């Protein structure tokens, strides 16, 4: 096992398929940990990950996240301290409202 230590930098590593800015923090065979941002008033594209599950934790800002899967659908308001999950196969979209 190799130890890994990283810092959050300003440089964007990749633009996600939904349009959000991704900064890679740590990666393992079973998953990764990233820092994601969406510019003020930004709205992501609606997407679906077929096999990837995600857990989000909001550090700052305000926004809304739409999730839909298997006939269930919701929009939740998010802000600092909010955590949510995106199950594999779920459709989702998010917006920065401030």
C-alpha positions as CSV (number, residue, x, y, z in Angstrom):
1,X,0.0,0.0,0.0
2,X,1.4,3.4,-0.9
3,X,0.6,6.4,1.2
4,X,-0.9,9.4,-0.6
5,X,-0.9,13.1,0.5
6,X,-2.4,15.9,-1.6
7,X,-3.3,19.5,-1.5
8,X,-6.2,21.4,-3.1
9,X,-4.8,23.6,-5.8
10,X,-6.5,26.2,-8.0
11,X,-5.7,24.4,-11.2
12,X,-8.6,22.4,-12.7
13,X,-7.7,18.8,-13.5
14,X,-10.7,18.1,-15.7
15,X,-14.1,19.4,-16.7
16,X,-16.7,16.8,-15.9
17,X,-19.2,15.6,-18.5
18,X,-21.8,17.7,-16.6
19,X,-19.7,20.9,-17.0
20,X,-18.4,21.2,-13.4
21,X,-14.8,21.8,-12.5
22,X,-12.9,18.9,-11.0
23,X,-9.8,18.9,-8.9
24,X,-8.4,15.5,-8.1
25,X,-7.4,14.9,-4.5
26,X,-6.9,11.2,-4.0
27,X,-7.4,8.0,-6.0
28,X,-7.6,4.3,-5.2
29,X,-8.6,1.3,-7.2
30,X,-12.1,1.4,-5.6
31,X,-12.8,5.1,-6.0
32,X,-11.5,8.6,-5.9
33,X,-12.0,11.8,-3.8
34,X,-12.4,15.1,-5.7
35,X,-13.2,18.7,-5.1
36,X,-16.0,19.9,-7.5
37,X,-17.0,23.5,-8.2
38,X,-19.7,25.1,-10.4
39,X,-19.4,28.9,-11.1
40,X,-22.0,31.3,-9.6
41,X,-25.4,30.9,-11.4
42,X,-24.0,27.9,-13.1
43,X,-26.2,24.9,-14.0
44,X,-24.7,21.5,-14.8
45,X,-25.9,19.3,-17.6
46,X,-28.3,16.5,-16.5
47,X,-26.3,13.2,-16.5
48,X,-26.4,9.6,-15.3
49,X,-23.5,7.5,-14.2
50,X,-24.2,3.9,-15.0
51,X,-21.8,2.3,-12.5
52,X,-20.4,5.1,-10.4
53,X,-21.8,5.9,-7.0
54,X,-21.0,9.3,-5.4
55,X,-21.2,10.9,-2.0
56,X,-21.2,14.7,-2.0
57,X,-20.4,17.1,0.9
58,X,-21.0,20.8,0.4
59,X,-18.3,23.1,1.8
60,X,-19.7,26.5,0.7
61,X,-22.3,28.2,-1.5
62,X,-25.9,27.5,-2.0
63,X,-27.7,25.4,-4.6
64,X,-30.2,22.8,-5.6
65,X,-29.6,19.2,-6.7
66,X,-32.2,17.2,-8.7
67,X,-32.0,13.4,-8.5
68,X,-34.3,10.8,-10.2
69,X,-34.2,7.0,-10.3
70,X,-36.8,4.2,-10.6
71,X,-39.8,6.5,-10.5
72,X,-38.5,8.5,-7.5
73,X,-37.6,12.1,-8.1
74,X,-36.6,15.1,-5.9
75,X,-35.0,18.5,-5.8
76,X,-33.2,19.3,-2.6
77,X,-31.7,22.6,-1.4
78,X,-28.0,22.3,-0.4
79,X,-25.5,24.5,1.4
80,X,-22.5,24.2,3.7
81,X,-22.7,21.0,5.8
82,X,-25.2,19.2,3.5
83,X,-24.3,15.7,2.4
84,X,-26.1,13.5,-0.2
85,X,-25.7,10.4,-2.3
86,X,-26.0,9.8,-6.0
87,X,-26.7,6.1,-6.5
88,X,-25.4,4.3,-9.6
89,X,-27.9,4.7,-12.4
90,X,-29.5,7.8,-11.0
91,X,-30.0,10.9,-13.1
92,X,-28.9,14.1,-11.6
93,X,-28.3,17.8,-12.2
94,X,-27.3,20.7,-9.9
95,X,-27.2,24.5,-9.9
96,X,-25.3,27.1,-8.0
97,X,-27.8,29.6,-6.6
98,X,-25.4,31.7,-4.5
